[in-house]
Amino acid sequence: MQSYEVEVKALLGSAQRAQELRDALKSIDPNTQILSHNRQLNHYFEGGTLEKLCDVMVVHLSEHTLEKLRDFAKRAKKFSVRTRDKDNIVLLVIKASVGDDTSENGVTRMELEEHLPFTINELDDLVLEAGFTYQAKWSREREEYLVDGINVCLDKNAGYGYLAEFEIVVDDAAQLGSARVKIDEFMRKVGTVELPQDRLERMFSFYNAHWPEYYGTDKIFTIE
């Protein structure tokens, strides 16, 4: 019933490094093209419970999605709730950690995404009604590619600058290990290095503490 994602991030920094990644994707598959180029707003929440979110969202979600959300509520020790506006397509996004990873930035996670007929602010109000509070608001410009069975996202994030994400989604937790090996091999081919989790957490914490300075801007900070 659940889907799982393996997602590894690489901090690129400069526009030049972003172009080098585009070129490397083309070298692996000369037919590589952008599948999507979009602008996103992502609002992160904290402090509530998935049980209460189920209660509030029961009239808005499909029965299949509610079943997944209830399963999250039973199984997840750590979870992340966010809303997303992707070129006016509004999504409720919930990610729950698998193992010891964080639910916000971990490598292996269960995930749920549901398209809803709201503005992002209207969906935010429902999440807030469920007892959550804002953690931070993020903005980014994203290019999406599919190369060798791997979803590659090239992001220009407020605060972070250029960041790449390499993702495989599977429907069986037993496939997580092989998916991670495939991503590691692919990243070596394109010349990128995984952003260590401890540094990513420091970056995430800094942004959360200062997000009003960066949200919707091109400003970038550096955290080692």
N, C-alpha and C positions, 0 to 999 in steps of 0.2 A: 504493500500500500504506500509506503514512504519512498521518496526519492532521496538520494544522497549526492552531495557534490564534493569533489576534490578540487580545491582552488588554491593555486600558489601564486603569490604576488612577487613582482620584481620592480624595484624603484629605478626608474630610468633617469629622471631629473631633466635633462635638456631636450630641446626639440630635435637636436642632432641625433641623440640616442634613440628617440622615437622613430626617426626616419630610418636609422640602421635596423631597427626591428622590422619595420615594413619591408625593407629590402631583403632581410633574412627570410621572412615568410614567403616572399616571391621566389627566393632561391630554392626553397623546399618544394613549392608548387607554383610554377609560372602562371597558373590560371587563378591565383588568389585574388579575390576582390573583396571590397568592403560589403558586408551584408547589411549593415545598418550604421548610420552616422546620426547620433542624436544628442540632445541636451537633457540632462536629468537633474531633478531635485530629489534628494533623499533625506527624510526626516527620521531620526533615531529616537527611540523612547526607552524609558527605564521605569522601574518601580512598581509595575502592576503584575497581574497574574494572567496566565493563559485561560484559566477557568472563567474568570470574569470577562475576558475578551470574547470567549465563546458565547457567554450570555448576551453581551451587547450586539454581537455580529450575527446572531442566529437567524435573523430575518433577512440578512444581506448575503450570506454565503450559501453555496450549493451544499447539498447533503454530503457529497463526496469530500468537499473541502472541510466541512465541519467535522467529519469523521477523522480526517488527518489532523486537524487542530486539536481535537480531543485526545488523540493518541500522543501528540506533542505534550499536552498538558500532563499526561500520565507519566511519560518517559523522560522528559527533558529536565536535567538538573540546571543547565544554563541555556538561556535562549535570548534572542535578539528580535525585537519588533520594530519594524520601520515602515514608512509609507514612501512611495516613489511616484514621481511624475516624469514620465518618459515621453517627451513631445506630446503632452496632453493625454497620454494613456496613464491612468492612475492605478497603482497596484498596492495591495497589502502584501508585505514580505515578512516572513518569519523564518528564522534560522535557529536551529538547535544544535549544540555541540555534540560531537561523537568522540568519546574519550575525554582527554584532558584539554583539548583546544578551547579557546574562547568562542562563544557563539557569534561575536561581532566579526572577528578576524581569523578564526581558525581555518586550518587546512581542510579538515573533513567535517562535514556538517549535514544534517537533514535540512531540507528546505521546503518552503511552501510559498507559492506566489499566486495571487488571485486578482484578476482584473475586475475593477468595480466601477459603477457608473457615477462617480463622484468627482469633485475637484479634490486636490490634495488637502486643502484646508478642511473640507467637509469630512474627509476620511480621518484626518487628524482629530477632529472633534469627537468622533466615535471612539478612537483609541484613548483619548483623554477621559472620556466618559467612563471607560473601563478601569480607570484608576492609574493610568500611566502618566508620566510627565516627560517633557522634552529633555533629551540628553544633548542633542546637537542637530543642526541642520547643515547639510552638505550640498554642494553643487559640483557638477562635472560635465565635460563634453566627452562622449565615448564613440570610438570606432570599434565595430565588432567584425571578427573574421572567424572562419572555420577552416582549419588546416590540419590534415592528417587525423581527423576525428577529434581534434581539440578545439574548444571554443577559446579564442584569443580576444581579449578586450584591451584596447589601448586607450587609456583614460588621461585626460588633462583635468586634474582635481584641484579645486580650490585648496590652498594650503600645502598639498603634497607635490604639486607639479605633475610631470608625466609618470604614470604608473601602468604596468602591464599585469593582467591577470590571465592565468592559464587554467582552464576548467574542463573537467569531465564530469558528467552527471550519470549516475548508475542507479538501478532500481534494486540492487542487492548489496548489502553491506560487505559481503564476502569479496566483492569486486574492487573495494576501495584500495587495497594494496597494489594490485596490478595497475590501476588507474594512476596511482601516485608514481609508480616506476615509469610509466609512459610519459607523464608530464616532465619528470626529471630529465629523461633522455631528450625530449623535445626542447627543453630550455637550454640544454647544452648545445644542441644544434644551432639555435638562434642566438647564442652568445649572451644569455641573460643569467643572472644570479638571484636566487631566492632572497627576498627581504626577510631577515631573521625576525621571528615572532616577538622577541623582547624589544627590538627596535621599533617594530610596527606598533606594539602596545604603547611605547613612549610617544610616538607620533600621534596615535589615536587619542591618548590622554591629553596631550598638549592642545590638539585641535578642539576637543570637547570643552576645554577650559577657556578657549579664545575664539570660538567659532563665529561670533558676530563680526569679528574683524576680517574674516576670510570668505564667508558665505556669499556667493554671487560675484566674487572678484577673481582676479588672476594673481593675487598675492600668494607667495610661497614662503614657507619656513624650512629650516634645516634642523633636524634633531638626530644626533648620533646615538 
